[in-house]
């Protein structure tokens, strides 16, 4: 109760300071500064990432440390670190504001940070690199299955209504590196040297189920079916979802697996390449077969500014393309590698082509989607919208690259870099688990939609004093924001549920 009273008092104080009615005429600037002097505290300890205590509670609630030590065995002796010590300390690097393995050095020399973890010490960067080099492909898989075991406990604690349908997205990306000695690095289709990871994610919470490191010259779909099947197996057996739906772009229309997935009851909505035979069939459709496709309009939050780019295009007479209208139709499709017939949805786009004030002939473009969902389960327009929904995975991949900095590939060994990528994805998943495990009535669900940087600065990177009183480790927050009630009540409830 004292903490809530202190929060209310300080919240009132900041509201008064930010009162928009306070606008006096001043002779001096508001930023006055002051006489600055630094001192070193003799006993009081504080750290800048007070939210790490909440993350520790989430890790404990998910049983992550125990799952890692049970499944992952790459150390012959534990002097003094266990596998979970290495994995979790590296996962906490981005969650405490760090960017690379070298940031472990500043964390391990922060006594308040060590006290917050309840640790005497954590590995140094050199030891962490040696730990990564112990990994092979089987060890990386064991680590991912350990993480998914903890993920299962998180999802099985969710209401059944949230586990009716698991949407699994799959996509590849290119990770460019300037190094010359990276094992199994190669050149991509567009001339970039590096790796080409495959990402299999759960769209419900934007979690990474499996991250697979590959050379950059590998096509996106190469070997993807094995990891897709693992994602399906986790969703059914681990996550307890009733139905599973796969989504992907044209690279992942793996027609040789369509029959098998359909027999297993797995739904799918994939894009598929606009083969000339498909385009010919679409052109032969009668006009009455086409249905107008309407995209939902978002209400404007504010008045749109003038489109300066469009004005320049028209003034200089550039060739300009603008969407005129869209229609959808449906045809039957039986792949050569399948024994069943599937629905193929055709999206026809009429594009207006202008040059200056002159309107040229319109362009017609066709986009194709294939699904095993029946018409009564999903209309053609809904199929297109469902496949377009997988575009959120592009944001997920961007967050893994630039939010968590998981694609730095810090060492020379291929499997070691793969392990680093998996551990970085774990840091992102811990954000999602925070949103799933903490009370939704306190706004925890909005964490799922947060970018990683916002999650850090609003929830984790809060300065706190570290105190030990009896058997408790107290995080006394030194700054407040609107998320403090979630840290106070949410962590208490989660911890109380463990006891």
Secondary structure, DSSP 8 states (H G I E B T S, - for coil): -HHHHHHHHHHHHHHHHT-TT-----SS-S-----------SS--EES-TTHHHHHHHHHHHTHHHHHHHH----SS-SS--HHHHHHHHHHHHHTT--SGGGHHHHHT-HHHHHHHT-S----HHHHHHHHHT--HHHHHHHHHHHHHHHHHHHHTS-GGGGSEEEEEEEE--EE---S--TT-EE-TTS-EEE--EEEEETTTTEEEEEE--BTTS-TTTTHHHHHHHHHHIIIIIS--SEEEEEE-GGG--GGGHHHHHHTT-EEEEEE---HHHHHHHHHS-GGG-EE--------SS-----HHHHHHHHHT-EEEEEEEEEEEEEEE--TT-SS-EEEEEEEEEEEEEETTEE---EEEEEEEEE---TTT--HHHHHHHHHGGGHHHHHHHIIIIIS-TT---SS-HHHHHHHHHHHHHHHHHHHHHHHHS-GGGTGGGGGGS-HHHHIIIII---EEEEEETTEEEEEESS--TTHHIIIIIHHHHHHHH-
